[in-house]
Amino acid sequence: ETLARLGEKYGVTSTGMAIAWILRLPEKMQPIVGTTNRERLKEIAAAADVTLSAKDWYEIYCAAGYELP
């Protein structure tokens, strides 16, 4: 799975990678989380420290089923 593999590369979980991807969307979206689980919150917070390369961002984009324009 792309998120898991890239998560290992960046030192975060798949959840952290998903949030890091959202944080880098051009629309400047802000994720809203609905958890009180401390471990999950730590995973999500770690995403703020991830700086995805453009190549990795597009890899996640394509893995989600989108095509490059």
N, C-alpha and C positions, 0 to 999 in steps of 0.2 A: 504494500500500500504506500502510495506516494507520501501521505502525511506522516506516517510512521518513519519512513526512511529519511525524509527531510528533518523530522523532529530529532532524530539521532544526530544528524549533522549539526543542527543548531542548539542541541542540548535541552530540548523541551519535548513535551508529549504531543500526541496528535491533536489534542484539544488546544494546546498552546499554538501549534502551527496553524490551525484553522483560524484562531483569533488573530494571529500575526498577519495572516492573509487578508482578513477583513480590515485590519487597521491600515493596510497599505492600499486599499481600494482608492482610486482617484476621486471618488465621491466623498471621501473623508468621513465614512460611516463610523459610528461608535457602537460597539457591541453592548448589548444589555444582557446581563447574565441573570439567571433565575435560580441560583443555587446558594445554599448556606453551608455546603460541604467545604470544610477548610482546605482539604487537599485539592479539590477542583478549583477553588479560588486561587490557590498558589499557582496551579498550572496556567490559569488564565492570566494572572498578573505577570508571569514570566514572559508572556508574549510581547509585552511592552518593550522588552529588552532585545527583541529579535529584529534584525535589519535584514529582510529578505532581499536577495539579489533579484534582479528583473527576471533572470532565467528561471530561478526557483519559483517565483510568483507565477509566471506563465505556465510552468509545469503543473502546479496545483490547479490553475485555471483550466487547462486542457484535461486534467484527470477528472475534473468535475463534469466533463462532457461538453464544454464550450469549445468552439473553434476559433482560431486566430483570424482576425479580419484580413 
